[in-house]
């Protein structure tokens, strides 16, 4: 049984492109998912949501109903939903109680159409089923390791105290077994091995959560690895986020969780008679050190191949010299099933340039990535020590630039065993880099390995302008590189924290690029865990900086993220889970600001972070976000049918709006501070009285024109430039900013070779060179929030106000700038939504694809509405404007032509 996706990921210009569903003559389900994931292992909810997308080659096709059949162990029918009328493309499981550690196959059939099948595996559905204990190294069982006296590992001051990762193993005879599954996790990071084979393809598992309240576990099917003899389960355990370096406070920051990592493994063998044998980590497991001398996410890894334990993960290995593991804990209350796909290596990059001087080789991968390298040495003598240093840029003299890494060493060491060819690839570290400096040995091959949370590709965008295409590539790469278990700010320096404002301003773009429903569902759970008793939301999630919380624009992620996820995916569960948190956040702000101007309890109050050359009023920004959060909370309550809560927060939003106008909007439409971001926030969130909107827009436009059509916006305003200007008739200005290559602009960094989004507009300038080393990442997605406008504005793929899950798409492309054509495609919850426009010789051609079950409103851009034709025939439009004909179309492919003169 396989998920009938009918397509696989194929590398595009940025290595991340959208699968193409197979054409279908009739209505056909594809891309089956359980809890937002394809064929997931370890589902932990008793009523998982099953979902599918639809494709059809027939115009106007729409689902009339569906039927779900689910079969469990022994191919026994667990649920037959019968025919359910309607156009839904998801349903919650409603059959017999699910069994833990079991495979379920399911089939969806659509009325008057086709069918498709998939499967999911359950995890631990009842807390009492855990039998494993948390085990760890017992420091009293052996003396500290000393490296060989002839080749001591040189270490800097910061890495000299890093502990060696531990190797654990246990052999069990589980024969005869029809199926064997392993549930595993760590307080730290682990790599699982069974009978000499690595298990799974996840990296940095189990990922980063608020370990004090949630530790996710993973489930693996190892039946095919068991063989006919005993089963050897092995694991390598490292510090990771649990007890390794974390943030700019280094290892002291990490001690908020624990001082040493712990491992938990449970093996469940199923037998032909239906019985099960369960073994778990306990004091019978053995452990020791090995060739992996230290491993740290920020500092790097050191591996001495001379110390390898050959065959340590096989049943016949002699582990009598190993020490017994220590049982550290038996608490299972923090264990939760993994919500999202793990971090994986998704792409290999070969060097584009290699240069050597003074015994140092600089390797240029041509792309800034998060990940690691695979180094293959040839002819290295035993004890040869090779050092790998990583950086995002080179100095003017061609040396590796590392000052912006701050205390992160980003350095890996390998000591050769002396084999003719040997390969080193770190396992428990991740670096942000484009360049690698290699010293110690000249004969090598090197490949860059990009790693990120493997969120499925959902969208793609392209256009006729090479710089804009590069901008989208930069946005997508920065998203990949910073979605490493959590949505981080940067992958290279000693920070890598889940800043809430970065996540919320970029989320709309992220949703177009990838299916991030499962990814952000897990992150929101950590946000709710970290919310204070009085409702304040921390600046970073997972929460590791207790002194920073309640900041305007940062804490508002509590309302913005769940609402955006609901809008995009149409899943009310995210609102149901988040509404109490949303209410507590808004109540917290109101409680301390009864006058409804947000000035008190503002946390760190960063304002419009990293704006260029201006200072937006912090009071304006904070109060605008207060209004937005109240509005979104009211909307969430209305969706959930909580009328009392809706009325309470809708009324609060109205009063905040009145206070905002009294305090910040002058009779001539000027907003206090007179900055671009101030106007953008006020206009985007309807905080300017209708009669003053034209004047406020005029002030915004005047500021842009006065500055030579240059932006000044920081994190809070940059994503609003395109949408607000376009909505108020100034798409020409939005395009001018898009095409600009002067400082500050997106084009400025691209002109200087950027392959990812810079943290700050002045990351590097001709006048000053590199920006402030205290905070200068070259891989930081927040200023890439313009990506949403590229999809929804330039290409025109959006949805109508009030629509959720793209039930009512809005196709409204903006023909303009220097573009000759633009195209985009997006996998909505219903199916594929796509659009392409092209202008040639006075004619505009617009092609759209609408998924089954959706009815789209299409704005056909034209300078002559009477000229619009659809498939050669006239169009019955809903309305006409000076620049467009508006019509409504059902599912399928539609092709329009119209007159267009620039």
CORCORJO-V504845 format. One record per residue. RES is the residue in one letter. SS is DSSP state (~ for helix, > for strand, _ for the rest). PSI is psi in degrees with one decimal (NA if undefined). D_FIRST is the distance of its C-alpha to the first C-alpha in Angstrom with 2 decimals. Layout:
RES;SS;PSI;D_FIRST, RES;SS;PSI;D_FIRST
This chain:
X;_;124.0;0.00, X;_;153.8;3.78, X;_;121.9;6.96, X;_;66.7;8.93, X;_;-30.3;12.03, X;_;15.9;13.30, X;_;156.2;15.80, X;_;162.6;16.68, X;_;133.5;19.84, X;_;134.5;22.81, X;_;131.9;26.15, X;_;-156.3;28.79, X;_;-29.5;32.47, X;_;15.2;31.75, X;_;10.5;28.54, X;_;92.4;26.50, X;_;165.1;25.43, X;_;131.3;23.26, X;_;151.3;20.10, X;_;115.6;20.73, X;_;145.4;18.38, X;_;138.9;18.20, X;_;143.5;20.98, X;_;134.7;20.24, X;_;-21.5;22.81, X;_;174.9;21.74, X;_;126.9;20.38, X;>;128.5;16.76, X;>;147.2;14.81, X;>;171.1;13.42, X;>;59.1;13.28, X;>;138.2;11.73, X;>;147.8;13.48, X;>;121.2;14.42, X;_;45.4;18.09, X;_;10.9;18.38, X;>;147.8;15.77, X;_;131.2;12.40, X;_;61.2;9.99, X;_;149.1;13.29, X;_;132.7;14.48, X;_;29.8;17.48, X;>;130.3;17.64, X;_;5.8;21.12, X;_;141.4;21.86, X;_;-14.3;21.75, X;_;67.1;21.06, X;_;149.5;18.64, X;>;128.8;18.64, X;>;132.0;15.59, X;>;159.2;16.34, X;>;160.3;15.48, X;>;165.9;17.68, X;>;144.1;18.88, X;>;149.8;20.13, X;_;145.3;22.41, X;_;0.8;24.98, X;_;134.5;27.32, X;_;141.8;30.10, X;_;5.9;30.42, X;_;140.0;26.93, X;_;143.2;26.10, X;_;139.5;23.61, X;_;-13.4;25.35, X;>;169.5;22.85, X;>;163.2;19.30, X;>;133.2;17.48, X;>;132.2;14.91, X;>;129.7;13.23, X;>;130.1;12.09, X;>;138.6;11.41, X;_;-156.3;12.76, X;~;139.2;13.90, X;~;13.9;14.42, X;~;28.2;12.02, X;_;133.9;15.07, X;>;117.6;15.19, X;>;-26.8;16.36, X;>;132.0;17.08, X;>;109.4;17.61, X;_;-17.4;19.53, X;_;177.0;21.00, X;_;125.7;22.05, X;>;115.2;23.38, X;>;151.1;25.88, X;_;-178.7;26.40, X;_;17.0;25.13, X;_;147.7;23.26, X;_;25.9;20.13, X;>;157.1;19.49, X;>;145.5;19.89, X;>;136.7;20.48, X;_;135.7;18.59, X;_;27.6;21.04, X;_;-155.3;19.86, X;_;152.9;20.86, X;_;133.9;21.70, X;_;151.7;18.90, X;_;139.3;19.28, X;_;150.1;19.84, X;_;53.4;17.79, X;_;153.6;14.76, X;>;135.4;11.01, X;>;129.1;10.14, X;>;144.9;7.14, X;>;150.6;8.74, X;>;134.3;9.41, X;>;133.1;12.53, X;>;131.3;14.77, X;>;143.4;18.05, X;_;133.5;21.19, X;_;30.2;22.39, X;_;-154.0;19.40, X;_;-167.8;15.77, X;>;164.7;12.49, X;>;157.2;9.31, X;>;154.6;6.27, X;>;-168.3;5.77, X;>;162.5;6.95, X;>;154.5;10.41, X;>;140.5;12.68, X;>;158.9;16.18, X;_;-136.6;19.34, X;_;113.0;22.80, X;_;-11.5;23.38, X;_;128.2;26.91, X;~;-31.7;29.56, X;~;-6.0;30.99, X;~;-6.7;27.99, X;_;132.4;29.09, X;_;-8.4;30.89, X;_;150.0;31.32, X;_;159.7;34.52, X;>;125.1;35.29, X;>;157.2;36.90, X;>;175.2;39.07, X;_;137.3;41.72, X;_;107.3;44.99, X;_;-12.4;47.69, X;_;-3.4;50.25, X;_;-13.9;48.54, X;_;154.6;49.46, X;_;160.3;51.81, X;_;145.0;50.68, X;_;139.0;49.30, X;_;126.2;51.80, X;_;164.4;50.69, X;_;138.6;52.50, X;_;-22.0;56.16, X;_;-15.6;56.34, X;_;69.1;53.55, X;_;139.5;53.31, X;_;119.5;50.67, X;_;129.4;52.53, X;_;150.0;51.34, X;_;176.8;52.60, X;_;-39.1;53.96, X;_;-31.2;50.75, X;_;-5.1;48.44, X;_;-21.5;50.94, X;_;4.2;49.89, X;_;131.9;46.10, X;_;156.7;44.72, X;_;137.5;42.63, X;_;156.5;38.94, X;>;148.3;38.21, X;>;127.0;36.07, X;>;149.8;34.68, X;>;157.0;33.22, X;>;137.6;32.65, X;>;136.2;31.78, X;>;146.5;30.39, X;_;107.5;29.57, X;_;10.7;26.52, X;_;151.6;26.04, X;_;140.9;24.44, X;_;137.9;21.26, X;_;-23.0;17.76, X;>;142.4;16.50, X;>;125.3;18.63, X;>;150.3;18.43, X;>;128.7;21.26, X;>;130.2;22.63, X;>;151.3;25.25, X;>;179.0;27.70, X;>;150.7;31.27, X;>;89.7;34.42, X;_;-149.2;34.56, X;>;148.2;31.94, X;>;154.7;29.97, X;>;124.7;27.99, X;>;141.5;26.02, X;>;142.3;26.00, X;>;122.3;24.77, X;_;47.6;26.39, X;_;1.5;27.63, X;>;142.3;24.56, X;>;141.8;24.15, X;_;126.0;21.34, X;_;168.4;19.50, X;_;13.4;20.74, X;_;150.5;22.56, X;>;150.4;26.32, X;_;36.3;29.11, X;_;145.2;27.03, X;_;13.7;27.31, X;_;-172.8;29.07, X;_;123.7;32.13, X;_;-178.9;32.68, X;_;89.7;35.76, X;_;-22.8;35.51, X;_;-23.1;38.27, X;_;-21.2;36.02, X;_;118.6;32.39, X;>;110.6;30.69, X;>;145.2;26.93, X;>;157.1;24.86, X;>;150.0;21.61, X;>;137.8;18.95, X;>;141.2;17.45, X;>;111.3;15.24, X;_;19.1;17.70, X;~;-44.1;16.66, X;~;-14.6;16.61, X;~;-8.9;20.04, X;~;-37.9;21.75, X;_;-162.3;22.90, X;_;-6.2;25.25, X;_;-158.2;28.03, X;_;161.7;28.88, X;>;125.4;26.90, X;>;119.7;28.76, X;>;122.8;27.78, X;>;158.3;29.81, X;>;143.3;30.30, X;>;132.3;32.66, X;>;127.0;34.17, X;>;171.1;36.09, X;_;-50.2;38.01, X;~;-145.7;36.06, X;~;-20.7;36.99, X;~;-51.0;37.84, X;~;15.5;40.98, X;_;-172.5;41.24, X;_;136.2;43.17, X;_;119.6;42.29, X;_;-175.3;44.10, X;_;-9.3;47.64, X;_;2.1;48.89, X;_;-142.9;47.02, X;~;-23.2;46.34, X;~;-35.8;48.64, X;~;-38.9;46.24, X;~;-24.9;43.40, X;_;-4.2;45.40, X;_;-26.2;44.61, X;_;-64.7;41.42, X;_;166.1;42.35, X;_;-18.2;44.35, X;_;147.9;41.83, X;_;159.7;38.05, X;>;152.6;36.24, X;>;143.0;32.95, X;>;124.3;30.71, X;>;133.2;27.91, X;>;125.7;26.31, X;>;129.4;24.30, X;>;114.9;22.48, X;>;130.5;21.76, X;>;136.9;20.19, X;_;164.3;21.72, X;_;-29.4;21.06, X;_;6.1;23.61, X;_;-7.7;21.94, X;_;166.2;24.55, X;>;146.2;24.15, X;>;131.2;26.33, X;>;127.8;26.97, X;>;150.3;29.07, X;>;169.1;30.11, X;_;134.0;32.51, X;_;-166.4;36.08, X;_;-7.1;39.38, X;_;-10.9;38.14, X;_;151.4;36.31, X;>;151.7;38.37, X;>;156.8;38.97, X;>;-177.5;41.08, X;_;-178.1;41.56, X;_;-153.8;40.61, X;_;-21.8;40.79, X;>;100.8;39.50, X;>;-38.8;42.92, X;>;155.7;42.11, X;>;122.6;39.36, X;>;136.4;39.98, X;_;-39.0;38.15, X;_;-40.1;41.41, X;_;-35.4;43.50, X;>;-167.7;41.12, X;>;152.6;40.35, X;>;129.3;42.44, X;>;125.2;41.12, X;>;101.7;43.39, X;~;-16.7;41.62, X;~;-15.2;44.53, X;~;15.0;43.43, X;_;144.6;39.92, X;_;92.5;38.88, X;_;125.3;37.39, X;_;17.1;34.62, X;_;-21.6;34.91, X;_;21.8;31.19, X;_;154.1;31.17, X;_;-35.6;32.08, X;_;4.0;35.40, X;_;139.5;36.94, X;_;105.9;40.34, X;_;24.4;40.29, X;_;-24.7;43.60, X;_;-8.0;45.22, X;_;159.0;42.67, X;>;153.9;43.64, X;>;143.4;42.08, X;_;154.0;40.09, X;>;130.3;41.77, X;>;115.9;40.17, X;>;-26.9;40.76, X;>;156.2;39.26, X;_;18.0;37.28, X;_;121.8;36.59, X;_;0.8;33.02, X;_;-23.3;33.98, X;_;-7.0;33.17, X;>;129.1;29.56, X;>;151.4;27.01, X;>;147.7;23.29, X;_;133.3;22.77, X;_;-22.9;22.65, X;_;170.5;21.71, X;_;147.0;20.19, X;_;173.1;22.51, X;>;134.3;25.07, X;>;158.2;23.79, X;>;118.7;25.57, X;>;-11.8;24.47, X;>;140.3;27.14, X;>;140.9;29.78, X;>;127.4;33.25, X;>;149.6;35.81, X;_;144.8;39.49, X;_;-16.1;41.47, X;>;140.3;44.80, X;>;128.4;46.24, X;>;145.1;49.88, X;>;136.6;51.93, X;>;145.4;55.30, X;_;37.2;57.18, X;_;5.1;54.49, X;>;134.4;51.82, X;>;125.5;48.95, X;>;122.6;47.45, X;>;125.5;43.96, X;>;117.5;42.97, X;>;-8.8;39.26, X;>;-1.8;40.22, X;>;132.4;38.06, X;>;126.4;38.53, X;>;167.9;35.41, X;>;133.3;34.37, X;>;-135.6;33.07, X;>;-176.9;34.57, X;>;158.0;35.42, X;>;115.1;34.47, X;>;125.3;37.82, X;>;116.9;38.30, X;>;144.9;41.82, X;>;127.7;43.63, X;_;27.2;46.79, X;_;132.3;47.25, X;_;153.3;49.75, X;_;134.3;48.96, X;_;-3.8;49.68, X;_;126.8;49.32, X;>;119.0;48.51, X;>;134.5;46.49, X;>;134.4;46.38, X;>;118.2;44.01, X;>;142.8;45.26, X;>;143.1;43.30, X;>;161.6;44.65, X;_;-18.8;43.96, X;>;170.3;47.15, X;>;151.2;50.13, X;_;172.0;53.77, X;_;-27.4;56.29, X;_;2.1;57.20, X;_;8.1;53.67, X;_;162.0;53.01, X;>;129.2;49.94, X;>;118.1;50.40, X;_;0.4;49.41, X;~;-32.8;51.90, X;~;-3.6;49.43, X;~;-13.5;47.20, X;_;-125.3;49.90, X;_;-5.5;49.40, X;_;122.4;45.88, X;_;-33.1;46.47, X;_;46.7;43.14, X;>;130.6;44.19, X;>;145.6;42.31, X;>;141.3;44.10, X;>;130.5;43.09, X;>;122.5;45.35, X;_;149.1;44.66, X;_;-17.2;44.45, X;_;18.1;46.10, X;_;157.2;43.32, X;_;-36.6;43.58, X;>;132.9;40.53, X;>;148.5;38.86, X;>;135.8;36.45, X;>;127.7;36.74, X;>;114.3;34.21, X;_;153.8;34.92, X;_;-24.8;32.27, X;_;33.6;33.86, X;_;162.1;35.77, X;_;137.9;35.25, X;>;153.1;37.89, X;>;117.1;38.64, X;>;158.9;40.15, X;>;-32.3;40.67, X;>;145.0;43.21, X;>;127.7;43.27, X;>;123.3;46.56, X;>;126.1;46.34, X;>;153.8;49.33, X;_;-25.6;50.11, X;_;137.6;48.78, X;_;-25.6;48.78, X;_;95.0;46.34, X;>;160.9;42.84, X;>;148.5;39.82, X;>;136.9;38.20, X;>;132.8;35.01, X;>;140.4;34.42, X;>;108.5;31.09, X;>;131.3;30.30, X;>;138.8;28.69, X;>;164.9;27.75, X;>;128.2;25.43, X;_;62.8;22.33, X;_;129.1;22.55, X;_;141.6;20.39, X;>;134.7;22.66, X;_;-27.8;23.71, X;>;162.6;26.88, X;>;149.4;29.14, X;>;142.1;32.85, X;>;164.4;35.28, X;>;178.7;38.81, X;_;-10.8;41.78, X;_;118.7;43.42, X;~;-34.9;42.49, X;~;-40.2;43.78, X;~;-37.3;41.68, X;~;-40.3;38.58, X;~;-37.0;39.52, X;~;-46.0;40.03, X;~;-39.0;36.47, X;~;-42.9;35.26, X;~;-41.1;37.48, X;~;-46.7;36.12, X;~;-39.7;32.49, X;~;-40.9;33.36, X;~;-33.7;35.37, X;~;-47.8;32.52, X;~;-48.1;30.19, X;~;-22.1;32.97, X;~;-0.3;33.89, X;>;73.5;30.54, X;_;88.0;30.38, X;_;-46.3;29.10, X;_;162.0;31.66, X;>;99.2;33.36, X;_;173.7;36.34, X;_;-35.7;39.51, X;_;149.6;39.70, X;_;-2.1;38.04, X;_;-44.3;41.16, X;_;-175.0;44.08, X;_;61.2;44.71, X;_;-87.8;43.21, X;_;49.0;39.51, X;_;157.4;39.63, X;_;67.9;37.66, X;>;127.2;40.50, X;~;-35.0;39.85, X;~;-41.8;41.80, X;~;-44.0;40.04, X;~;-45.9;36.70, X;~;-35.2;37.91, X;~;-26.5;39.76, X;~;-10.8;36.88, X;~;-41.1;34.04, X;~;-40.7;34.28, X;~;-44.1;33.93, X;~;-40.1;31.12, X;~;-34.1;29.07, X;~;-39.3;29.48, X;~;-37.6;28.49, X;>;160.1;25.38, X;_;101.5;23.24, X;_;16.9;25.33, X;~;-52.0;24.58, X;~;-39.2;23.04, X;~;-48.9;25.56, X;~;-20.8;28.55, X;~;-44.7;27.42, X;~;-40.9;27.86, X;~;-37.8;31.09, X;~;-33.9;32.51, X;~;-40.0;32.08, X;~;-35.8;34.31, X;~;-44.4;36.72, X;~;-37.6;37.17, X;~;-33.8;37.72, X;~;-10.7;40.39, X;_;135.4;42.28, X;_;168.4;45.74, X;_;-31.4;47.21, X;_;-0.9;49.19, X;_;-4.0;46.27, X;_;143.9;46.79, X;_;134.7;43.75, X;>;162.0;43.90, X;_;-27.6;44.13, X;>;142.4;41.27, X;_;126.1;38.02, X;_;151.8;37.29, X;_;109.7;40.91, X;_;4.1;43.03, X;_;90.1;46.26, X;_;-20.7;47.87, X;_;-2.5;50.83, X;_;108.4;48.90, X;>;162.0;47.60, X;_;22.0;48.41, X;_;133.3;48.83, X;_;134.3;48.82, X;_;-26.0;45.83, X;_;-59.1;44.12, X;_;-24.1;43.93, X;_;-7.1;43.04, X;~;-25.1;39.50, X;~;-27.5;39.15, X;~;-37.9;39.43, X;~;-43.3;38.37, X;~;-51.4;34.96, X;~;-36.9;33.55, X;~;-42.7;35.08, X;~;-42.1;33.69, X;~;-40.3;30.16, X;~;-45.5;30.57, X;~;-44.8;32.00, X;~;-44.5;29.20, X;~;-11.4;26.12, X;_;19.9;27.68, X;_;107.7;26.52, X;_;-17.5;29.53, X;~;-33.7;28.42, X;~;-33.5;29.82, X;~;-39.6;33.15, X;~;-41.8;33.09, X;~;-30.9;32.61, X;~;-17.3;35.17, X;~;-43.7;37.91, X;~;-40.1;39.97, X;~;-41.6;39.93, X;~;-45.7;40.87, X;~;-42.6;43.73, X;~;-37.4;45.00, X;~;-49.6;45.14, X;~;-41.0;47.10, X;~;-38.2;49.32, X;~;-46.6;50.10, X;~;-43.6;51.32, X;~;-41.3;53.29, X;~;-38.7;54.87, X;~;-1.6;56.42, X;_;65.6;57.28, X;_;-21.5;58.84, X;_;-5.5;60.51, X;_;7.4;57.01, X;_;119.2;57.79, X;_;97.6;55.55, X;_;-24.4;58.03, X;_;153.7;57.68, X;_;58.7;54.91, X;_;9.3;53.49, X;_;-136.6;52.22, X;_;-20.2;52.39, X;_;73.0;52.66, X;_;-14.0;51.65, X;_;-151.5;52.30, X;_;84.0;50.85, X;_;129.9;49.85, X;_;36.9;50.94, X;_;162.5;52.51, X;_;101.3;54.77, X;_;3.2;58.50, X;_;171.8;58.68, X;_;109.0;58.24, X;_;139.9;56.56, X;_;123.8;58.04, X;~;-33.8;56.05, X;~;-40.2;57.17, X;~;-49.3;55.87, X;~;-47.5;52.47, X;~;-45.8;52.16, X;~;-34.1;53.25, X;~;-41.0;50.97, X;~;-36.2;47.99, X;~;-45.9;49.39, X;~;-43.0;49.46, X;~;-45.5;45.91, X;~;-39.8;44.53, X;~;-42.0;46.47, X;~;-46.5;45.18, X;~;-34.3;41.50, X;~;-40.5;41.95, X;~;-43.5;43.53, X;~;-41.1;40.72, X;~;-43.0;38.07, X;~;-38.0;40.13, X;~;-42.7;40.37, X;~;-38.8;36.62, X;_;-0.7;36.26, X;_;17.2;39.16, X;_;86.9;41.59, X;~;-35.2;44.66, X;~;-45.7;47.16, X;~;-39.6;45.43, X;~;-48.3;45.01, X;~;-37.3;48.72, X;~;-46.1;49.74, X;~;-27.8;47.95, X;~;-40.5;48.61, X;~;-40.1;52.26, X;~;-44.1;52.16, X;~;-41.7;50.68, X;~;-41.5;53.51, X;~;-37.5;56.13, X;~;-41.4;54.75, X;~;-41.5;54.90, X;~;-41.8;58.52, X;~;-39.1;59.39, X;~;-46.1;57.78, X;~;-45.9;59.87, X;~;-39.7;63.05, X;~;-34.9;62.56, X;~;-14.0;61.07, X;>;118.5;61.52, X;_;164.8;65.01, X;_;-20.1;66.57, X;_;13.7;66.01, X;_;9.8;62.24, X;_;136.2;62.42, X;>;134.9;60.01, X;_;130.6;61.52, X;_;-27.6;61.14, X;_;44.1;60.77, X;_;161.0;57.68, X;~;-46.3;54.69, X;~;-37.8;52.29, X;~;-46.8;54.61, X;~;-40.9;54.57, X;~;-44.2;50.84, X;~;-43.5;50.04, X;~;-41.7;52.59, X;~;-41.1;51.47, X;~;-30.9;47.72, X;_;23.0;48.05, X;_;48.2;50.72, X;_;10.5;53.50, X;_;128.9;56.14, X;_;144.1;57.99, X;~;-40.1;57.19, X;~;-17.1;60.75, X;~;-3.6;60.59, X;~;-48.1;57.23, X;~;-37.9;58.86, X;~;-42.3;61.31, X;~;-41.5;58.71, X;~;-41.5;56.68, X;~;-38.7;59.94, X;~;-40.8;60.58, X;~;-46.8;57.12, X;~;-40.7;57.66, X;~;-39.7;61.17, X;~;-43.7;59.94, X;~;-43.9;57.47, X;~;-39.9;60.17, X;~;-29.4;62.77, X;_;14.2;60.55, X;_;34.1;60.02, X;_;51.0;56.58, X;_;146.3;55.23, X;_;159.0;53.04, X;_;3.9;54.02, X;_;149.6;50.94, X;_;-149.5;49.17, X;~;-44.1;45.85, X;~;-29.2;46.56, X;~;-21.7;47.79, X;~;-37.5;46.06, X;_;-13.1;42.95, X;~;-13.3;45.23, X;~;-57.9;47.39, X;~;-52.4;45.35, X;~;-44.3;44.32, X;~;-46.8;47.82, X;~;-42.6;49.77, X;~;-42.6;47.61, X;~;-23.3;47.79, X;_;25.7;51.57, X;_;20.2;52.20, X;_;45.9;52.39, X;~;-26.5;49.33, X;~;-38.5;51.81, X;~;-39.6;52.47, X;~;-41.5;48.80, X;~;-36.5;48.36, X;~;-40.8;51.52, X;~;-38.6;50.04, X;~;-40.1;46.74, X;~;-6.9;48.67, X;_;140.5;51.25, X;_;18.7;51.51, X;_;163.8;54.51, X;_;136.3;54.49, X;_;136.6;52.83, X;_;166.1;49.77, X;~;-38.3;46.26, X;~;-27.6;47.69, X;~;-45.3;50.22, X;~;-38.0;47.65, X;~;-39.8;45.71, X;~;-22.7;48.99, X;_;20.5;49.41, X;_;10.5;46.11, X;_;136.9;43.87, X;_;2.4;40.14, X;_;171.4;39.32, X;_;134.3;41.08, X;_;151.8;44.22, X;_;-38.5;45.03, X;_;148.6;48.50, X;_;-32.6;50.09, X;_;38.0;52.68, X;_;-35.2;50.38, X;>;133.7;52.54, X;>;157.5;55.52, X;_;-34.2;58.18, X;_;-39.0;60.85, X;_;-7.0;59.52, X;>;-140.0;56.81, X;>;144.8;54.11, X;_;-175.4;53.94, X;_;125.0;54.69, X;_;-18.3;53.06, X;_;-21.9;52.72, X;_;86.0;49.91, X;_;76.5;48.73, X;_;141.3;45.03, X;_;19.5;43.88, X;_;90.7;40.31, X;_;113.4;40.30, X;~;-10.1;38.43, X;~;-44.8;40.76, X;~;-1.3;42.96, X;~;11.7;39.88, X;_;-10.4;39.48, X;_;-16.6;40.74, X;~;-36.0;37.16, X;~;-42.8;36.58, X;~;-32.1;39.52, X;~;-42.9;38.26, X;~;-54.8;35.11, X;~;-25.1;36.74, X;~;-66.6;40.26, X;~;-52.7;40.47, X;_;-24.3;37.28, X;_;19.7;37.58, X;>;103.7;34.08, X;>;-164.5;34.74, X;>;156.6;34.67, X;_;156.5;37.55, X;_;131.6;39.37, X;_;-12.0;37.81, X;_;146.8;34.37, X;_;143.0;31.38, X;_;20.6;27.87, X;_;36.1;29.42, X;_;-33.2;29.79, X;_;82.8;33.12, X;>;151.0;33.03, X;>;114.1;36.40, X;>;107.6;36.85, X;_;73.6;40.22, X;_;148.6;40.63, X;_;101.5;43.78, X;_;121.3;45.33, X;_;-169.0;47.79, X;_;-145.3;48.93, X;_;10.5;48.93, X;_;138.9;45.41, X;_;-26.7;44.99, X;>;158.7;41.33, X;>;148.7;38.54, X;>;154.0;34.84, X;>;154.1;32.00, X;>;147.2;28.44, X;>;132.8;26.60, X;>;94.8;23.17, X;_;170.0;24.41, X;_;-24.0;22.39, X;_;-35.8;22.65, X;_;-164.4;21.77, X;>;126.7;23.76, X;>;126.4;27.54, X;>;153.6;29.67, X;>;146.1;33.34, X;>;130.8;35.71, X;>;151.7;39.48, X;>;138.7;42.02, X;>;127.2;45.82, X;>;124.5;47.72, X;_;46.1;51.23, X;_;6.6;51.70, X;>;134.2;48.42, X;>;133.8;45.40, X;>;128.2;41.99, X;>;121.8;39.27, X;>;131.6;35.70, X;>;151.7;33.23, X;>;121.4;29.64, X;>;132.9;28.97, X;_;154.7;25.53, X;_;137.4;24.96, X;_;-11.8;26.75, X;_;149.1;29.21, X;_;119.5;32.88, X;>;144.3;34.53, X;>;123.6;38.17, X;>;126.0;39.12, X;>;109.8;42.36, X;>;110.5;43.33, X;>;136.3;45.85, X;_;153.0;48.97, X;_;-1.0;52.70, X;_;89.8;53.17, X;~;-28.8;50.97, X;~;-15.1;52.32, X;~;-5.9;50.80, X;_;132.5;47.17, X;>;147.2;45.15, X;>;116.1;41.55, X;_;38.2;40.36, X;_;-10.6;44.08, X;>;167.8;45.05, X;>;158.7;46.76, X;_;130.6;44.97, X;_;94.8;45.77, X;_;153.0;45.91, X;_;-37.0;46.02, X;>;167.5;48.73, X;>;141.5;50.44, X;_;-176.3;51.83, X;_;-22.6;53.88, X;_;3.2;50.86, X;>;154.1;47.91, X;>;130.7;46.87, X;>;125.6;44.45, X;>;171.2;42.10, X;>;132.9;39.00, X;>;152.0;35.97, X;_;-166.1;32.68, X;_;160.7;29.28, X;>;-174.0;28.93, X;>;136.6;30.97, X;>;138.7;34.69, X;>;122.5;37.42, X;>;149.9;40.85, X;>;151.9;44.08, X;>;159.2;47.21, X;>;140.7;50.48, X;_;120.7;50.57, X;_;128.3;53.55, X;_;NA;53.55
